Amino acid sequence: MWFDPKYILFVMLPGIIIGIWAQLRLHSAFGKYSQVPVESGLTGAQAARRILDDAGLTDVPVEEVEGKLTDHYDPTKRALFLSSDNFHGNSIAAVGVAAHESGHALQHQAAYAMLNLRMALVPITQFSSSAYGIILFLGWIMHGMKFALPIIIVLFSVITLFQLITLPVEYDASARAKEQLFRLGLVRESEREGVAKVLNAAALTYVAALVSSVLMLLYYISAARGSRN
């Protein structure tokens, strides 16, 4: 499988190209706007706190976490975590990312259907990811890919579905972030373009992941059909 020209040409190369392109866009936008301070002087942590408090989410903590671009909202802990640069930083990028993660907290508060569906799929997706690697490895070393492929397709379909559902969740969080940032006056109109570029670039990484997964799933389906002939 790993030496199949079709896999290299239609899955691996496009996936690598799309992934690199998305990462370049993200690091370019984040690198540029992490050097541009917001006029309000707010840090990412302060901006997130303002958004959460305005929504009545005073019990949702904003905590610092190690790493770079490790920012996330944990719905199981009902807590928002910001990387050190964005927690302490007062740049357009830091405030934009903090607002985006706050957007997930607002989704949780509003019982946003796609977020709830994504949360419900987490356990089965984690299982599918682990089982997928094991089945793929066993099928490869035991030369039993013909029998393993149907199972692989089912498992990878779950993974792809999870990434598909993640996309609208991320775009909706960004939309909520932009609305709150400007409604609360946390950023100025002149800073709108920078916020949009940072959030759009971040969203592209999820698009790239979905495209790569779809290509891989289609490859498995094609391989399964070919094995029947």
N, C-alpha and C positions, 0 to 999 in steps of 0.2 A: 504493500500500500504506500509506504513512504517513498518508494522509488517510482511510483506511477506518474508518468508525465502529465496526465490530466490533473492529478492532485497538485503538482508543482505549478502548473500553468494557470489553473482555474480557481485554486483555493489558496495555496501558500503565498504565491507572489502577490495577488490582489490584496490578500489580508495584510501582508507586510507593508505594502505601499499605502493602503488606506490608514493603517495604524500609525505609520510614521508621519503621514500627512496630518492626521488629527493631533498627534503629539506636538508636532512643530507649530501648528496653529495655536495650541494651548499655551505652550511655553513662550511663544512670541507675544501673544496678547498679555499673558500674565507677567512676563518679564518687563514689558513696556509699562503697563499700568500699575505695577507694584512700585514703580518709581515716581508715580504721580499722586501726591497727597490730596485727599478730599478737602474742600474748602471748609467744611464743618469741623475738621480736625478730629473727628470721631475715629476710634479704633474699631477693628472688626468686632471685638467683644462688646464694645459699647453700642454699636449699631444693632447687633443681634439682640442685646438686652432691651433696647428701645422698642424693637419690633415685637418681641415676645411680650413685653409688659403691656404694650398698647392693645394686644390681642387678649389680654387677661391671662397669659401663660406665665405668671410670676413664679410658679413652682417649677418651671423648666430651667435647670441650671445651664450656664454657658461655661464650659471647662476647656482648659488647654490640653492639647495632646501632642506627643512628639511626632516628628516626621514632617515631610514637605507635601503639601496638598493632601493631607490625611483627614481633611475636614469632613464631618458627617453628622447626621442626626440619627440617634439610636432610638427607635420607637419602643423597644422593649424596656429601656431605662428612662424613656421620656427625658432625654438629655441631649444637649447640643455640644459637639466637640469641634474645636478649631485648632488647626496647626499653629505653632508658635508665631510664625510670620504673620498669619492672618489674625490671630488673637490680639497681638500687640500692635500690629501695623495699622497705620491710618491712611493707607493708599486706596485708590479706587478699586484695585483688585481685591484687597483685603476686605473692604466693606461689601463689595459685590458678592464675594464667596460666602461671607458670613450671612448676608441677607438670603442667599440661595438656600443655605442650610436651615435658616429660620423658616423659609417657605415650606420645608418638609414638616416642620412642627405645626405650621398652620394647616397643612393638609391633614395631619393626624387629628388635630382638633376638630376639623370640619368633617371627619370621617370620609375623606376623599376616596371614592370607590377603587380607583386604580392603585392607590397606595395600600389599601386594605387587601386587595387581591395579591399585590406583590408580597406583602407580609405573610399572607397565607401560603404562598408558594415557596417561601424561604426553606423550610425543612425538606420538602421533597426535592428542591433544586440542589441543596447541599448533598442529599443522598445520591441524586442522579450524577452529580459531578464526580463524586468518589467512585461510584459503581461504574461509570463510563470509562474511567481510566483503567480500572481493574479488568473489565470485560475486554476492552481494546487490547490490552497487553496480553491477556491470556489467549485471545483469538489469534493474535499475531504470532506468538511463540509456539502455539500448538497447531498452527496452520489450519485454524478452524474459523476463518473470517466469514465463510459462507453462512455458518450457523450463528455467529456472533452478531452479524450485521443487523438483523431485525431488532435485537435487544439494544444495540448501540443507537439505532435510529430512534427508538422510543425514548431512551435516556437523553439523547442530544436534543430531541424535540422539546423536552421539558426545559432544558437549559436555554434553548433559543426562545421559547415562549417567555421565560423569565426576563430575558434581555429586551424582548419586544414590549413587554409591559413596563419595563423600567424607563423606556424612552419617553412616553407621555408624562410619567411621574416627574422626571427631571425637567422637562420643558415647562410643565405646570408650576413647579417650584420656582423656576427662574421668572416666570410671569408674575407670580405672587411677590417675589423679591423686588422686582422693578416697581411694581405698584406701591408697595410699602415704602420703599426708599424715597420715592418722589412725593407720595402723599404725606409722609411725616417730615419731609424737608431734610432728610439725612444727606442727600446729595443734591447738587444744583442741576439745572437744566443743561448747563454746559458740560456736565459730566455724564450725561445720558449715554453718549456714544461709547465712552470707555467702558461703562458698566455692561452695556449690551455686547460689546466685543469679547469681554472676559467670559461672560456667561454663555454666549453662543459657542465660543471656542471650547469651553468645558463640555458642552452638550455634544459636540462633534465626536468626542471620544466614545460616547455611548452609541452614536450612530455607527462608528467604525466597528465597534464590538459586535453590534447586531448584524451588520453586513457580513463580517467574517463568519459568524455563526451560521447565517443562512447559506452561505457558500459551502461551508463544511457539511451542513445537513443535506443539501442538494447533492453533494458528492457521495455521501453515504447512500442516499436513495438510489442514485445512478449505479453505484457499485453493486447494490443489492439486486437491482433489476438485471444487471449484466451477469451476475452469478447464476441467475436462473436459466440463462440461455445456454 
